[in-house]
Amino acid sequence: MTPRPPGPDQPTTTSRPQGLTQSPTQSPTQSPSQGSSQGPRAGTASGAEAGARAGAWAELLRLPALFTVPGDALAGAATTGNRPNPRTLLAIASSLCLYEAGMALNDWADQAEDALERPHRPLPSGRIRPPAALVAAGALTAAGLALAARAGRAALAVAAPLAATVWAYDLALKRTPAGPAAMATARGLDLLLGATATGGSARPALPSALTLATHTLAVTTVSRGETRGGSPLAPLAALATTGTLAWTLTRTPQVPGTAPSRHPAAAPVRHPAADTLRTVLAAAFVATSGRPLLHAALNPSPPLTQRAVGGGIRAMIPLQAALAARSGALASALLTAALAPAARRFARKVSVT
């Protein structure tokens, strides 16, 4: 994770603001409106503290990474031959909650390591108490499962193992050889959640889920060297994976609507521009992920490895959009791709790794 200094809205002094105590030269009979400014100044201090707390939670939850989540459900929904519906929105909301639960739990589980390697993070720096992060992880998990239940039994049947995978990864599997595979499984299940919520079946979404999981596996493997650096082999393997996935996206279009839907709807008509859009999005995927991976392969230092991981995370968006376009869902592809500029802009303020 990229070390960052405290934000500009973080308090830098412990001295009391002026105006909170009576000046020695102020008359006891002086009216509150004469020479007393504690109200506005106290309000400014309170606003700064609230801003610092909000910034700490944004850093803990890595809010810019949220832009990479809705595309999972939209890509999954596209494979069913159904247009996104209210259940798709429930799946997106469930995914967002479970994703953020994993972020909070990740920092709670990494307290000891972060105290040595990333002391600027919200927990070791004392800006957020560890119990608060754990409670947030539990509450977000419960909310994610409740939202999935509202989307139907099939969606809950996917969300439950997804939540279990998230907790298992953060608490037990992260530093084991099974860690990258667990993360890849979680991302694939997230796409299947959108498919089951929208159409009731996960089968048509399996190829897209495998594609997304493969990219996640490669990025997670590279991330293991983001604090200490490492061998160029992981970035090189991820670079080869990126090229292979991009080629697959441009060569194997998927025909939607191959499985029966529990919630039938008119299958989207395949637009002639979908193939062109799919190719453009595949190129964007390569550019977003491939360039920083190449730099990390040439010099696997911690800063360049961190950039490669960040690029791999942001590359989820054009990958999801290309998967939706491959299924013929042009609107979902465009909607997903539109999230990329916001993700890039907010990532400059809050690190996604």
Buried (B, 14 or more C-beta within 10 A) or exposed (E): BBBEEBBEBBEEEEEEBEBEEEEEEEEEEEEEEEEBEBEEBBEEBEEBEEBBBEBBBBBBBBBBBBBBBBBBBBBBBBBBBBBBBEBBBBBBBBBBBBBBBBBBBBBBBBEEBBEEBBEBBBBBBEBBEBEBBBEBBBEBBEBBBBBBBBBBEBBBBBBBBBBEBBBBBBEEBBEEEBBBBBBBBBBBBBBBBBBBBBBBBBBBBBBBBEBBBBBBBBBBBBBBBBBEBBEBEBBBBBBEBBBEBBEBBBEEBBEBBEBEBBBEBEBBEBBEEBBEBBBBBBBBBBBBBBBBBBBBBEEBBBBBBBBBBBBBBBBBBBBBBBBBBBBBBBBBBBBBBEBBEEBBEBBEEBBBB
